Amino acid sequence: MIVADVAVPIPLARAFSYEVPSHLALGLVLGSRVLCDFQKRQVIGVVVGLGERETDPERPLKPVRAVVDGRPVVPKELLDFLLEVARYYYAPVGEVLRMALPALERGDVERLEEQGELEGLGALNRTKRVGEAREVVVVPTDQVEVPGTLRGQARELLALVRGTGAQPVTRLEERFKNARAASKKLETLGLVRLERRARAIAPIFSEPTERDVPPELTPAQAEAAGKIGASIRGEGDDRSFLLFGVTGSGKTEVYLRAIEACLARERGALVMVPEIALTPQLVGRFRARFGDELAVVHSALSDKARHAMHKRLLAGEVRVAIGARSALFAPVPSLGLVIVDEEHDGSFKQDEGVRY
């Protein structure tokens, strides 16, 4: 019999075992959500264990009712980390998992049915995706040569996206009357790609940001960036670095160079900052270097904004996340670098609920 260990959103320090019906077995993976009976109600839980197991016929297991996700909402690497957090801090595993999922992911049964993610409470072997808000984004390509015949709004639009990075067509329409036609023309010429992406809901992404030009490093910055970059490239052992400098000494530029080295190896990066330091100015600094390929994780974001950020990270659309304490549980793909700015700050300590 295939048995799934499911963490449910209750304050108990263990998962619960459920039988996986044969018609659901192929669609079930670690880290995906399932619908289960628990006591006298139905709950959404996360699969934290899965495998063949002998069971006691005199104590039959309840069956999994439905598979909500065809792919994990908690990737394996992050799931292992969350389970270790639960063990280390003696915390209820279901409560730890709640910290890693935005409200729209861990929603109750009624909410999921309204969103169309459940097709009923019986045999469900496929996932009906919630209709995400998506938009067409204009992405500049690497083609350098621009035809001399390119004129007007198409040429201006191309210059803008090359200077600021990928931009939604809806945002370009605020500036260019014929943005859609111009984008299509540029796509035909191979100068841009048109991609459908999840809409960035967070207000910090509502305005385009000019891409910056990396400044020349000071000798101290160059030394620090060089040593960190060498470790990221595998030229030596993986290690931690303590970067010390007074305010305004250029630590942020060293962070940016380290992230660039990480992205060059197709790894993700997580930047954690004190709650008070997560300002639009700081986020703007990172956007100026990385464009909208950035997720912001913050407790003050709306549920929809956190849901959008979570989805983009899971899909691998972004590889850099910046946020306060709760960003620790963001599903950054192929995480290769963690930066803790002002690591002595007391706001990094969680004192309520699950402590960490």
C-alpha positions as CSV (number, residue, x, y, z in Angstrom):
1,M,0.0,0.0,0.0
2,I,1.2,3.5,-0.8
3,V,1.1,5.7,2.3
4,A,1.4,9.5,2.5
5,D,2.5,11.3,5.7
6,V,0.6,14.6,5.7
7,A,1.2,17.6,7.8
8,V,-2.1,19.3,8.6
9,P,-2.5,22.9,9.9
10,I,-3.0,22.0,13.6
11,P,-0.6,22.6,16.6
12,L,0.5,18.9,16.9
13,A,4.2,17.9,16.5
14,R,3.7,15.1,14.0
15,A,2.3,14.3,10.6
16,F,-0.6,11.8,10.0
17,S,-0.6,8.8,7.7
18,Y,-3.2,8.4,4.9
19,E,-3.7,5.7,2.3
20,V,-3.1,6.8,-1.3
21,P,-5.8,5.4,-3.6
22,S,-4.3,3.8,-6.8
23,H,-6.0,6.4,-9.0
24,L,-4.2,9.2,-7.2
25,A,-0.8,7.6,-6.8
26,L,0.7,8.9,-10.1
27,G,-0.3,12.5,-9.4
28,L,1.1,12.7,-5.8
29,V,4.6,14.0,-5.0
30,L,6.4,15.2,-1.9
31,G,5.5,18.8,-1.1
32,S,2.1,18.9,-2.9
33,R,-1.1,19.7,-1.1
34,V,-3.8,17.1,-0.6
35,L,-7.4,17.1,0.7
36,C,-7.9,14.8,3.7
37,D,-10.5,14.0,6.4
38,F,-9.3,15.0,9.8
39,Q,-11.6,14.3,12.8
40,K,-15.0,15.6,11.6
41,R,-13.8,18.0,9.0
42,Q,-11.8,18.2,5.8
43,V,-8.5,19.9,5.7
44,I,-5.7,20.8,3.3
45,G,-2.3,19.3,4.2
46,V,1.1,19.0,2.7
47,V,2.7,15.6,1.9
48,V,5.9,15.3,3.9
49,G,6.5,11.5,3.4
50,L,5.5,9.1,0.7
51,G,6.2,5.4,0.0
52,E,5.2,1.7,0.1
53,R,4.3,0.6,3.6
54,E,2.6,-2.3,5.4
55,T,-0.3,-1.3,7.5
56,D,-2.4,-2.9,10.3
57,P,-5.5,-4.3,8.7
58,E,-7.3,-3.9,12.0
59,R,-6.6,-0.1,12.0
60,P,-7.2,0.9,8.4
61,L,-6.0,4.3,7.3
62,K,-8.2,7.0,6.0
63,P,-7.7,7.7,2.2
64,V,-6.5,10.9,0.7
65,R,-9.5,12.6,-0.8
66,A,-8.0,14.6,-3.5
67,V,-4.6,15.8,-4.9
68,V,-4.7,19.6,-5.1
69,D,-1.3,20.1,-6.8
70,G,0.3,18.1,-9.7
71,R,3.7,19.6,-8.6
72,P,5.0,20.6,-5.2
73,V,4.2,23.9,-3.7
74,V,7.1,23.2,-1.3
75,P,10.2,22.1,-3.2
76,K,12.1,19.1,-1.8
77,E,15.1,21.1,-0.7
78,L,12.9,23.6,1.1
79,L,10.7,20.8,2.6
80,D,13.8,19.1,4.1
81,F,14.8,22.5,5.7
82,L,11.3,23.1,7.1
83,L,11.2,19.6,8.6
84,E,14.6,20.2,10.2
85,V,13.3,23.5,11.6
86,A,10.3,21.6,13.1
87,R,12.7,19.0,14.7
88,Y,15.3,21.5,16.0
89,Y,12.8,23.9,17.6
90,Y,10.3,21.2,18.7
91,A,7.6,23.0,16.6
92,P,4.4,21.5,15.1
93,V,5.3,20.5,11.5
94,G,2.0,21.8,10.2
95,E,2.6,25.2,11.8
96,V,6.1,25.4,10.3
97,L,4.8,24.7,6.8
98,R,2.2,27.4,7.2
99,M,5.0,29.9,7.5
100,A,6.3,28.9,4.1
101,L,3.0,29.2,2.3
102,P,1.1,32.3,1.5
103,A,-2.5,32.4,2.6
104,L,-3.9,31.6,-0.8
105,E,-1.8,28.4,-1.0
106,R,-2.7,27.1,2.4
107,G,-6.4,28.2,2.1
108,D,-9.3,26.3,3.5
109,V,-11.5,23.9,1.4
110,E,-14.2,26.5,0.7
111,R,-11.7,29.0,-0.6
112,L,-10.0,26.4,-2.9
113,E,-13.3,25.3,-4.3
114,E,-14.2,29.0,-5.1
115,Q,-10.8,29.4,-6.8
116,G,-11.5,26.2,-8.9
117,E,-8.6,24.2,-7.5
118,L,-10.8,21.4,-6.3
119,E,-13.1,19.5,-8.7
120,G,-14.9,17.8,-5.9
121,L,-14.2,15.8,-2.8
122,G,-14.0,12.4,-4.4
123,A,-11.6,10.9,-7.0
124,L,-9.4,13.7,-8.3
125,N,-6.3,12.7,-10.2
126,R,-5.4,15.9,-11.9
127,T,-5.1,19.5,-10.9
128,K,-7.3,22.3,-12.1
129,R,-5.1,25.3,-11.9
130,V,-6.3,28.5,-10.3
131,G,-6.6,31.2,-13.0
132,E,-3.6,33.4,-12.3
133,A,-3.5,37.0,-13.4
134,R,-1.0,36.9,-16.3
135,E,0.3,39.5,-18.7
136,V,2.3,39.8,-21.9
137,V,5.9,41.0,-21.1
138,V,8.2,42.4,-23.7
139,V,11.7,41.0,-23.2
140,P,14.8,42.3,-25.1
141,T,16.8,39.7,-26.9
142,D,20.6,39.5,-27.4
143,Q,20.4,40.6,-31.1
144,V,22.5,43.8,-31.3
145,E,21.9,45.0,-34.9
146,V,18.9,47.2,-35.4
147,P,17.6,47.7,-38.9
148,G,18.1,51.2,-40.2
149,T,14.5,51.2,-41.3
150,L,13.2,50.9,-37.8
151,R,11.5,54.1,-36.9
152,G,9.0,55.8,-34.6
153,Q,7.5,54.1,-31.5
154,A,9.0,50.7,-32.3
155,R,12.5,52.2,-32.1
156,E,11.7,54.2,-28.9
157,L,10.1,51.1,-27.3
158,L,13.1,49.0,-28.1
159,A,15.4,51.6,-26.5
160,L,13.3,51.6,-23.4
161,V,13.2,47.9,-22.8
162,R,16.9,47.6,-23.5
163,G,17.6,50.3,-20.9
164,T,15.1,49.2,-18.2
165,G,14.7,45.5,-18.9
166,A,11.5,43.5,-19.5
167,Q,8.3,45.5,-19.3
168,P,4.6,44.5,-19.4
169,V,2.8,45.6,-22.6
170,T,0.1,47.2,-20.4
171,R,2.8,49.4,-18.8
172,L,4.3,50.3,-22.2
173,E,0.8,51.3,-23.4
174,E,0.8,54.1,-20.9
175,R,3.7,55.7,-22.8
176,F,3.3,54.4,-26.3
177,K,-0.1,54.5,-28.0
178,N,0.8,51.6,-30.4
179,A,2.8,49.6,-27.9
180,R,1.2,46.2,-28.9
181,A,1.7,46.7,-32.6
182,A,5.3,47.9,-32.1
183,S,6.0,45.0,-29.8
184,K,4.7,42.5,-32.4
185,K,6.9,44.2,-35.1
186,L,10.0,44.0,-32.8
187,E,9.2,40.3,-32.2
188,T,9.1,39.6,-35.9
189,L,12.5,41.2,-36.3
190,G,13.9,39.1,-33.5
191,L,14.7,42.1,-31.3
192,V,12.3,41.1,-28.5
193,R,10.4,38.1,-27.1
194,L,6.8,38.3,-26.0
195,E,6.3,36.1,-22.9
196,R,3.2,35.4,-20.8
197,R,4.1,35.8,-17.1
198,A,2.3,35.9,-13.8
199,R,1.4,39.5,-13.1
200,A,3.5,41.3,-10.4
201,I,1.0,42.6,-8.0
202,A,3.3,44.2,-5.5
203,P,3.1,48.0,-5.7
204,I,6.9,48.3,-5.7
205,F,6.8,47.0,-9.3
206,S,4.3,49.5,-10.5
207,E,6.9,51.8,-12.1
208,P,9.8,51.0,-14.4
209,T,13.3,51.4,-13.0
210,E,16.3,52.5,-15.1
211,R,19.0,49.9,-15.2
212,D,22.1,51.1,-13.5
213,V,25.8,50.8,-14.6
214,P,27.9,48.9,-12.1
215,P,30.4,51.3,-10.6
216,E,34.1,50.6,-10.4
217,L,34.9,48.9,-7.1
218,T,37.2,50.3,-4.4
219,P,40.2,48.1,-3.5
220,A,38.4,46.9,-0.4
221,Q,35.2,46.1,-2.3
222,A,37.1,44.3,-5.0
223,E,38.9,42.1,-2.5
224,A,35.7,41.2,-0.7
225,A,33.8,40.6,-4.0
226,G,36.7,38.5,-5.4
227,K,36.9,36.2,-2.4
228,I,33.1,35.7,-2.2
229,G,32.9,35.2,-6.0
230,A,35.7,32.6,-5.9
231,S,33.7,30.6,-3.3
232,I,30.5,30.8,-5.4
233,R,32.4,29.5,-8.4
234,G,33.7,26.5,-6.5
235,E,37.3,27.7,-6.3
236,G,37.7,26.4,-2.7
237,D,35.4,25.3,0.1
238,D,31.9,26.6,0.6
239,R,32.2,29.0,3.4
240,S,30.6,32.0,5.2
241,F,31.9,35.5,5.1
242,L,31.5,38.3,7.6
243,L,31.5,41.6,5.7
244,F,32.1,44.6,7.9
245,G,31.8,48.2,7.0
246,V,30.3,51.4,8.3
247,T,27.1,52.8,6.7
248,G,27.8,54.1,3.2
249,S,31.0,52.0,2.8
250,G,29.6,50.1,-0.2
251,K,28.5,46.7,1.3
252,T,25.4,46.7,-0.9
253,E,27.5,46.8,-4.1
254,V,29.5,43.7,-2.9
255,Y,26.1,42.0,-2.3
256,L,25.1,42.8,-5.9
257,R,28.4,41.5,-7.3
258,A,28.0,38.2,-5.3
259,I,24.4,37.8,-6.6
260,E,25.6,38.3,-10.2
261,A,28.2,35.6,-9.7
262,C,25.5,33.3,-8.3
263,L,23.1,34.0,-11.2
264,A,25.9,33.4,-13.7
265,R,26.1,29.8,-12.4
266,E,22.2,29.5,-12.6
267,R,21.8,29.5,-8.9
268,G,19.4,31.5,-6.8
269,A,20.1,34.1,-4.1
270,L,18.3,35.2,-1.0
271,V,18.9,38.6,0.7
272,M,17.5,39.1,4.2
273,V,17.3,42.5,5.7
274,P,15.8,43.9,9.0
275,E,12.1,44.8,8.7
276,I,12.8,48.5,9.0
277,A,15.5,48.4,6.2
278,L,13.2,46.9,3.6
279,T,12.4,50.2,2.0
280,P,11.3,51.1,-1.6
281,Q,14.8,52.7,-2.0
282,L,16.6,49.5,-1.2
283,V,14.3,47.4,-3.4
284,G,14.8,50.0,-6.1
285,R,18.6,49.5,-5.9
286,F,18.2,45.8,-6.5
287,R,15.7,46.3,-9.3
288,A,18.1,48.7,-11.0
289,R,20.6,45.9,-11.2
290,F,18.3,42.9,-11.8
291,G,15.1,44.4,-13.2
292,D,11.8,42.7,-12.3
293,E,13.6,39.3,-12.0
294,L,13.2,39.9,-8.3
295,A,10.8,38.7,-5.6
296,V,10.1,40.7,-2.5
297,V,8.9,38.7,0.5
298,H,7.4,40.8,3.3
299,S,4.6,40.3,5.9
300,A,3.0,43.6,4.9
301,L,2.3,42.4,1.3
302,S,-1.3,41.4,0.5
303,D,-2.2,37.8,0.2
304,K,-2.5,38.1,-3.6
305,A,1.0,39.8,-3.9
306,R,2.6,37.1,-1.8
307,H,0.8,34.4,-3.8
308,A,2.2,36.0,-7.1
309,M,5.7,36.1,-5.7
310,H,5.5,32.5,-4.5
311,K,4.3,31.3,-7.9
312,R,7.1,33.2,-9.8
313,L,9.7,31.7,-7.5
314,L,8.3,28.2,-7.9
315,A,8.2,28.5,-11.7
316,G,11.8,29.7,-11.8
317,E,10.8,33.0,-13.3
318,V,12.9,34.8,-10.7
319,R,16.0,33.7,-8.9
320,V,16.6,36.5,-6.5
321,A,14.4,37.1,-3.4
322,I,14.8,40.0,-0.9
323,G,12.8,40.3,2.3
324,A,12.7,40.4,6.1
325,R,12.7,37.5,8.5
326,S,9.9,35.5,6.8
327,A,11.9,35.4,3.5
328,L,13.9,32.6,5.1
329,F,11.2,30.2,3.9
330,A,10.9,31.5,0.3
331,P,11.2,28.8,-2.4
332,V,14.2,30.3,-4.1
333,P,15.2,27.9,-6.9
334,S,18.6,26.2,-6.7
335,L,19.6,28.4,-3.7
336,G,23.3,29.1,-3.8
337,L,23.7,32.3,-1.7
338,V,22.2,33.7,1.4
339,I,23.0,37.3,2.5
340,V,21.9,38.5,6.0
341,D,22.3,42.2,6.1
342,E,22.8,43.7,9.6
343,E,22.7,40.2,11.0
344,H,23.0,41.5,14.6
345,D,19.6,43.1,14.3
346,G,17.0,41.8,16.8
347,S,14.2,41.8,14.3
348,F,15.6,38.6,12.8
349,K,14.4,36.7,15.9
350,Q,10.8,35.4,15.8
351,D,9.4,35.4,19.3
352,E,5.7,34.5,18.6
353,G,4.2,31.2,17.3
354,V,7.0,29.1,15.8
355,R,10.2,30.6,17.3
356,Y,13.3,30.7,15.1
